[in-house]
Amino acid sequence: MSTINKKFKVKASITEMRHFIDTKLLPNPALGTLIDNAKWTGNTLFIQSKLGKGTIELFENLVEVNIDLNFLGNMARNTIEATLDKEFKQLNP
């Protein structure tokens, strides 16, 4: 099993980040296979899929992504990480 642990410093409020994740990140086709079920609890998004499970936690000017990938998820790891990097970079105009 493999893990994606990433931190993104952003120039956005928690409300802006949450809206961005709901409208831009979750519908992204490259992440569609990663996300079967996503549920917010406070400022933490819990994600489950056939590739793994994890969380996206929002803090003031910071996003922390922690995803445990199974064997299939590990094969898609580079695509998932590249997509996360690209998407969260948009929060730093």
N, C-alpha and C positions, 0 to 999 in steps of 0.2 A: 504494500500500500504506500502511496505517495501523498504528500501534503503540499498545498499551495498556501504560503503565508506571505502576505504582501501588505504593506502600509503605504498609503497615498496621502501626502500633505496636499490639501486643496484650499482654494480660496472661495469657499462656499459655506453657508450655514447648514445646520443639520436638516432643516426644512427643505432647502434647495437640493441638498444631496439626496434626500429621500425621494423627492419628486423626480430627479434625474434618474435614479435607479429604477423607479416604477415606470417611467416613460421611455427611457433610452436603453438602459442596460438589460432589463428583463426581457424586452421584446427582441433583442439583438439575435439574429439568426445563428451566429457563431456560438452563442451561449444557450440556445434553445435546447440542445441535447443535455446540457448540464442541469437545467432547471425543470423539474417535473412539478415540484410543489415549493412555493415560497410564501412565508408568513412572517409578518412583522410582529414583534413583541417589544414594545418600547422602541428603542433606537437600534435594535438588532433584527436583521433579516435572517431567518432560518431557511436553509435551502436543502432540498432532498432531490435525488435523481438516481437514475440507473448507473451513473458514473461516479457518484459519491455523495457526500453531504457536508454541510458546513455552515458558516455564518459570515455575514457582512455587518460589521459594527460601525456605527457612526458616532464620532466625537466632534467637538468643535474643531474645524479645519483639519480633520483626520478621518480616513476610512481605513479600517482593518479588515482584511479578507483572510479567512482561515477555512480551507476546504480540504477534507480528507478524500482522496481519490482512490477508487478501487482499481483493479487491473485495467479495465476498459478506459476508465478516466485517466489513468496514467498515460495511455497512448495519445490522448487528446490534450495533455497538459500544456504543450507549447502553444497550441491554438488558444486555449482558455487564458493563459497568462498574457499572451499578446493582445487579446481582445480586452482584457481588464486594463492593461497598460494604456491602450489606445483610448478607451472610453473614459477612464478617470482623468486622463490628461486634459480632456475637454473642460474640466472644472477649474482649470488654471488658465484663464484667458491672458 
